[in-house]
Amino acid sequence: MTTFLLVAVVVLTVAVALLFLMTLALAREIGRVQVRLGPLGARMMDTGPKVDQAGPSFAGLVDHVGRSVRVGGHRDKAQLLMFTAPSCSTCKSLLPGLRAMARAETDLDVVIVSDGTPEEHREFLAGSNIGDELSYVDARDVGIAYQVGTTPYGVILDEHGKIRGKGLCNHMAQVESLLNALESGTPSLQHLHAQAKSA
């Protein structure tokens, strides 16, 4: 009986070790596939104003440093709207990249549109180190008009106020895909795939 138990324990130990090695190999292959695919871009939702339509415009908004901010409409440069929430940890992780983008892209206005209580905004701004490179506005009506259901969500508008790309942005590669949509005229991978199929 003791021999049987000993053999069973050895067999189980070997099986667990093999499963562990297989899991490591699978994780490595998944990593390789992700590296080969590269960033997939912002995940576009089907709600709200459509791509190539003029986005809703708003005037008279005031940002965190007291500047007047206009969303949408005709303007001198393109505009990136990043919809966030004070309690969204992913939104906070995007802030350094958004600040750098606002400094580097001189032909782009970056506006962070948020919703929450005044206390939540004060707490968010105190820990964000946003500065004045971009604008932070408390504008629930803008989120409702663009039908944003989750954050962080980005919308890129051209200088005529037309939506050129939009989608959920969990990391900066997805935010940058919105800039690519503006430059290339292809709003998403779904659109690119549809164009390839029709050609």
Secondary structure, 3 states (H helix, E strand, C coil): CHHHHHHHHHHHHHHHHHHHHHHHHHHHHHHHHHHHHCCCCCECCCCCCCCCCECCCEEEEECCCCCEEEECCCCCCEEEEEECCCCCHHHHHHHHHHHHHHHHCCCEEEEEEECCCHHHHHHHHHHHCCCCCCEEEECHHHHHHCCCCCCCEEEEECCCCEEEEEEECCCHHHHHHHHHHHHHCCCCHHHHHHHHHHC
